[in-house]
């Protein structure tokens, strides 16, 4: 008897559920006390600041390379500053056009005086050149001075660059970090060339 009653009840519930699924909902009331929608999971380990500079990219790959002791010594000799770490992360952006996957740029993110600085690179004959530098809270005229600079350029505040709305200590720290990073990018990714 219990089994028959259970089957009848299950059948009725199944019919009710099917009717609800196929009927049109005409209720237009809105509930305001629902739980917030869950945040989407992170797409990858690429910082949002890097995604922001490569909005047209279909994919961005985080590339990790270790600097050797000899490379660190050469970077320090050339820039007067030591790289912040032995491992370097670059973010390589790719787009697909005409059925082919093509790299459209690269970026690095460095921390300078508590600020995140994103350095965006383009390649010219296999050599990295700065396309732009971004950092929240730093005067754009100062950051714009880095556009077009390569690893052979100078990065001295007061000689090659002006502080332009940035205090001298911060300007020097950012310039030094950008210089170290472009020399690092040349060391790890740049084509061989003569000076």
Steps between C-alpha positions, in 0.01 A plus 500: 500500500782738591671419172191584295447825690865594451477430124182706463653788695822485293294496179300805607815691597664412168191623311495822702870562433452440128205738488701769677792456262285538187262772617569860427589711803294818500611617842692826461572569864864545591654363814744744659629290786670224304861405556750676271613308194824317557812666363634332187806287555833650396573424136869453557793635696538808278444824698196712406736789421660289225161388365407869483783584258431202272123523457523373140699189593333160474753360746772619735768259616707551812859410416753433775875510439786487751792740476845350538760657730689622191185662356424671832856634517473634143163667569639659817810621314291653221232662719668561834209313663446138585196309370242457779506121469670217314175394335333727248141484387389633166148490365482415129181609322367319194223566249367284222459655160460327166516164674847560642597566861727805524669668796374858529712613793653424835484659842671490837369617833742641757443637849653842566453691825175314568367561148433244229663610177404322177753524217357410159742394227493472124759328287705680236716260303503264797599769753267614781390864499267664748156558356362652820536508877199507733479559872204621700566826681803596289483804270442389141741759348780337702404147387464609135874580486578126498311438174731383223802446724712190459772331698770727354328821616583690819261525793651773720259745666613856436701403191298265279165519681323773695304438822192676353264500797663210685722550804869440425537189717202326336605612152851362552367173643259448209765591241748256657242220513396555137866505394572173684191341349574594140858375533360179650251465212784554251714243681226236514300565182688740273675405180877521481628827355806722488534845652 
